Amino acid sequence: MSASGTDPEALVVAYLSQLLLLQQTEGFLAREIRAHPVGDPPTAIVASVAGETFDPGRHSAGTEVKAVTLHGLEVDLARGRARVIVDI
């Protein structure tokens, strides 16, 4: 799985949106992600994702995430962290 953006913030939204689309269309739940940023600052990412399909007998359903947004997004490259607000 890969994604790109014009800057680190757009990259975070693009990548998380791809994961959300995978969940919405295939019921895939990510369990482990190994991500490798590309660029300085990163504007692309290449990642491997492991997980499984949602099974109502094993997984509880919570609030549905409808979209990942740039609203309130904060990316701290020095600490390798991001704060993301999603639309529900």
C-alpha positions as CSV (number, residue, x, y, z in Angstrom):
1,M,0.0,0.0,0.0
2,S,1.3,3.5,-0.8
3,A,0.1,7.1,-0.7
4,S,1.5,10.5,-1.6
5,G,0.6,14.1,-0.7
6,T,1.9,17.6,-1.4
7,D,3.1,17.9,2.2
8,P,3.2,15.7,5.4
9,E,-0.3,16.7,6.4
10,A,-1.8,15.8,3.0
11,L,0.1,12.6,3.1
12,V,-1.4,11.6,6.5
13,V,-4.9,12.3,5.2
14,A,-4.3,10.4,1.9
15,Y,-2.9,7.3,3.7
16,L,-5.5,7.1,6.4
17,S,-8.2,7.6,3.7
18,Q,-6.9,4.6,1.8
19,L,-7.1,2.5,5.0
20,L,-10.6,3.7,5.6
21,L,-11.7,2.9,2.1
22,L,-10.2,-0.6,2.5
23,Q,-12.3,-1.0,5.7
24,Q,-15.5,0.4,4.1
25,T,-15.3,-1.6,0.9
26,E,-13.8,-4.9,2.0
27,G,-14.4,-4.9,5.8
28,F,-10.6,-5.1,6.3
29,L,-9.3,-4.3,9.8
30,A,-5.7,-3.3,10.0
31,R,-3.8,-5.0,12.8
32,E,-0.2,-4.2,12.0
33,I,1.3,-1.5,9.8
34,R,4.9,-1.2,8.8
35,A,5.3,2.2,7.2
36,H,8.3,3.7,5.5
37,P,8.2,7.5,4.7
38,V,9.8,8.7,1.5
39,G,11.3,12.2,1.2
40,D,12.4,14.9,3.7
41,P,9.9,16.1,4.7
42,P,7.9,13.0,3.7
43,T,5.5,13.4,0.8
44,A,5.0,9.7,0.1
45,I,4.7,6.5,2.1
46,V,5.1,2.8,1.3
47,A,3.6,0.4,3.9
48,S,2.7,-3.2,4.4
49,V,-0.5,-3.8,6.2
50,A,-1.6,-7.0,8.0
51,G,-5.0,-7.7,9.4
52,E,-8.2,-9.5,8.9
53,T,-11.8,-9.1,7.7
54,F,-14.4,-7.8,10.2
55,D,-16.2,-10.7,11.9
56,P,-19.2,-9.6,14.0
57,G,-18.7,-12.8,16.1
58,R,-15.2,-11.6,17.1
59,H,-15.2,-7.9,16.7
60,S,-17.4,-5.2,18.2
61,A,-18.7,-2.5,15.9
62,G,-18.3,1.1,17.1
63,T,-18.9,4.4,15.6
64,E,-18.5,4.6,11.8
65,V,-15.8,6.8,10.5
66,K,-17.0,8.6,7.4
67,A,-13.9,10.5,6.4
68,V,-10.4,11.7,7.4
69,T,-10.0,15.4,7.3
70,L,-7.3,18.2,7.3
71,H,-9.4,20.0,9.9
72,G,-7.4,20.3,13.1
73,L,-4.7,18.0,11.8
74,E,-1.3,18.3,13.5
75,V,1.8,16.5,12.4
76,D,4.9,16.4,14.6
77,L,7.7,15.0,12.4
78,A,10.3,15.3,15.2
79,R,8.3,13.0,17.5
80,G,6.8,10.8,14.7
81,R,3.2,11.7,15.8
82,A,0.1,13.1,14.3
83,R,-3.2,14.3,15.7
84,V,-6.1,13.5,13.4
85,I,-9.8,14.4,13.6
86,V,-12.2,12.2,11.7
87,D,-15.7,12.8,10.5
88,I,-18.2,10.5,12.0
